[in-house]
Amino acid sequence: MSAPEREALAAVLTAPTFELIPLKHAMEHAALLPPGARVSVTASPVKGIDATIALCEQLQAAGFRAVPHISARMVRDRGHLADLLGWLESAGVDRAFIVGGDAKVPGDFPDGLSLLREMEELGHPLREIGIPCYPQGHPFIADDALLQALSEKAPYASYMTTQLCFDPGAIASWLAARRTEGISLPVHVGVPGVTEPHRLLAISARIGVADTHRFLTKNIRFVARLVRSGGFFRPDRLLEGLAPHIADPMAGIADLHLYTFNAVKPTETWRRRYLRELVPSPRTRPVVVTRP
């Protein structure tokens, strides 16, 4: 990587968004994060949206900047939405990430766009709203429909976050196409943290998120490579492939979103080590002597 690429990568890796799943020991994992970190909390039909909001309330009280995922298909109606927004406001949470969600039977909001429109009508108190985007498509939604939805949701949003993707080329080409089309939302690039395949599968089963399981079963060679390497994925190569685009202002990459799958300790250990390698301290930098 060039010096500007290393600096740009270090800048977004210094204060990324960390994603947590609202499981039993989530606050213990959060304690390993940097003070005041931005923490995104997922939602699933199994755990329920109240678990997401409750964890965000705890995180906010502990000094973190909580970002709840509000799953449109899990919101029953306008009154339920108003209650959720009121709960967030009372907890001091002023940001959210709006997703369609996986609930099989939706309430009054079948997708993220319908929820965003209702939030706008209610006059929500949130100062920042994120929406998802899909560089490699969605298993159940056609690409044309995804792009149309992104275009319609963009006016309501502050940024977009890429869903799990291990191909820097796919992310870069997808993003370049969106910029050409006039979608100028800052992008938060979603990057998996340091974790194990069996952990991803176990969490998928516990919280009812099918996407992770689908990814692993669809990418057998990738999983096999992880197992041969000791069973851990580290995003070094992915980030190095993204570095030129992170350094390019035209790409509009504003942040990294680390999917920790609650494996916070190895992910945070890796992040700090990688940052030290990107930007060595003055004591560890080689001394260059210029001879006369």
N, C-alpha and C positions, 0 to 999 in steps of 0.2 A: 504494500500500500504506500502511496505517496504521503508526504507529511500533511497536506491538507485533508486527505482522506482519513488519516489516523486521528487528526484533531476533531474532525466532524463526527467520527464514530465515538470518540471519547466523550464528546459533548452530550450526545443523546444517551450514552450508556451511564453517564454520571447520575442522572436522575430519571430513570425510566418509570413507567407504570408497571406495577406488579399485580398480577391477577391471582386472586385466591378463590377457593371454592368453600362455601359455608358449611364445612364439616365440623366435627366435634372439637378439634384442637386448633381451629383456625387462628384464634388469638395468640396461642403459643407460637405458632409459626410467624405471625405478624411481629412478635417481639424481636425477631431476628432481622427485621428489615431496618433500613436507615430511619432515624427519627423524622417524622413529618413526610414520609414517603407517600406517593400517590398510589392508592390500592383499589383496584377494580374487583368487584365481587360478583360472581356469576349467579345465575338463577336457573333452576331446573324444576320440572313438574313434580319430581319426587320430593324434593326438600321444601318446595313452596316459596313463593316470593317473600313471605314474611321473614323467612330465615335470612334471606339476602339483606333486607332492610335492617333487621335486628343486628346483624354483624356489622353493617355500615355504621349503625348508631354507636356500637362499641369502639369501632376503629376511630371514628371521629372524636369520641370522648378521650381516646388515648393519644390524640395529637396527629393522627394520620389524615390524609385527604381522601375520603372515601368516595368511590364511584360505583353506585349500585347499578346492576343490570336490571332494567325494568322490561320484563318479557310481555309483549303486547297480548299474547294469547292466554296469559295467566291473569290478566286484569279483567274482572267480571263486567264492570260497567263504569259509567261516568262517576258515580258516587264512590266506588272502590278506588278509582284513580285519584279522586280528590283527597281521599283519606291517606293514600300512600304518599302523595306529594306533601300533604300536611305533616305527616310523620317525618319525612325527610327534613322539612323546613324546621320543625321543632328540634331536630337533632343537629342542626347546623350544617346539613349536607346540601350543597348548592350545585351539584353536578350529577349527571346520570348518563348511562349508556343504554340506548333504546334498541332492542332486538325484537324480531318477530316471535321467536321462541319455538319450543318443541311440543307444547301441550297439544294433544290430539284433538280435544274439543275446546275451541276458544270461547271466550265470552263475547263481548260486543266489539272486540278489536282483533280482527283476523291477522293483522300484520303491523309492522312498525310504523308505516306511513299513517294508518288510521289512528294510531295512538298519538303520534306527533301532532296531527291536526287537532285532536281533542285537547291535548295539552295546551296548544296555542289558544284555543277558545277559552279554556279555563283561566288562562293568564298565569302559567306556572312560575314559581320563584327561582327556577334553575338558571344559573348564568352560563353554564357550559353543558352541551349535549353532544355525545358521540354516537355514531352509527357504524354498523359493520359494512365491510366490502369484501369481495371474493375474487382475488386474482386468478384462482384456478376453478372458479365456478362453484356451484352448489349441487349437492347430490339430488335434490328434488325440484329445483327451480331452474328454468331455462335461462341462458345467459342474457337474452334480450329482455326478459322480464326483470332480471336482477339490475341491469343497467338502467332500465326505465324507472325502477323503484329508487335507485340511488340518485338519479337526476331529480326526482320529485321530493326526496327527503332532504337533499342538500340544503335548501333554503332554511330548514328548521335546525340545522346542525352546526356545531362548531368545528368538528373534525371527523374523520373516518378512520377506523382501525381495520387492518387487513386480518382476515381469519388465518388459521394455522396453514403455513405454506413453507416448504423447505427448498424452494427453487428461486434464487435471487433474480434469475432472468425472467421468470414469469411475473414476479412482482414488478420489476422495472418496466417491462413492456406493457403490462396492464396499466400501470400508472401513467406512462407516457401517452397512451391512448386516451385516458381520461382527461389529461391536461389539454390535449388537442381538442377534445370535445367541449372544453370550457368548464369542467368541474375543477374548481380551485380550492376545495377544502384541504386544509393541512391533513397529512396522513400520519398515523401512528402505525409503524410496521410491527405486526405481531410476530414474535420470535419465541419458540419454545425454550424453556430453561433447561437445566441439567436434570434429567429424569430417566426412569427406566420403563421399558415397554410394559412390564407386568404391572407397574404402578398405574400407568395410564388406563390399562384394562380394568384394574380393580376400582379405580375412581369412577370410570364410566358406568360400571355396574351399580355402584352405590348411589350415584346421583341421577342416573337415568339419562345421561347425555350420550346419544348414539353416535355423534359425529366422530369422536375419538376412536371408538371401536371400528367404525367404518374406515377411517383413515388407516389404522394399523392393518386391518385385514386386506385392504386394497393395495397396500404397499408392503407385501411380504418380503421383497428383496431388501427394502430399507430396514425392516425389523430384524431380518437375519443378519444384516451388516452390524446393527447395534449389538446383537447378542455376541457376535464374533469379536467385537471390540471391547467386550467387558460389560455390555448391557446398558451403557450410558450414552445419551446424546448430549453433545456440547455444541453450541451454535457458532463456534469460531469461524468455520468456513462459510457459513451462511452470512454472517456479518461482514466478512471480508469481501464476499461477492456483492453485498449491498453498499459497501463503503463509497464507491464512486458516485452512487446515486444519492446517498445521504449528503455528500459534499456538494452536490449540484443544487443550487437554489431553485432551479426550474422544477425540480421534482417535488418540492414542498414537503419533504419528510421532516416532521417536527419532533417526533418522539419515538421511543421504542416501547412496545407493550410486551412484557415478559409473561408468557403463559407458564406459571410455576407448577401447576397441578399440585400445589401445596408442598412441593419439594423445595421449600424455601432455603434451607441451610445449604445444600449443595449448589443451588442456583446463585445464592448471594456470595458464597465462597468463590465460585467461578467468576462472577462479575467483578469482584474486587481484584482478583488475580489478573484478569484480562485487562482491566483498566491500568494496572501497574505496568503491564507489558506495552500497552499502547502509549502511555505517557510516563516514562521512567522518571523517578525523582532525580533531582540534581546530583545526589550522592552516587546514584547507580549509573549515570550517563558517562560514557567514555570521554576521557579528556583528549582533545585533539591538539597536538603541539605542532605549530608551524615553524619549520626551521628557516633560518635566514639564507 
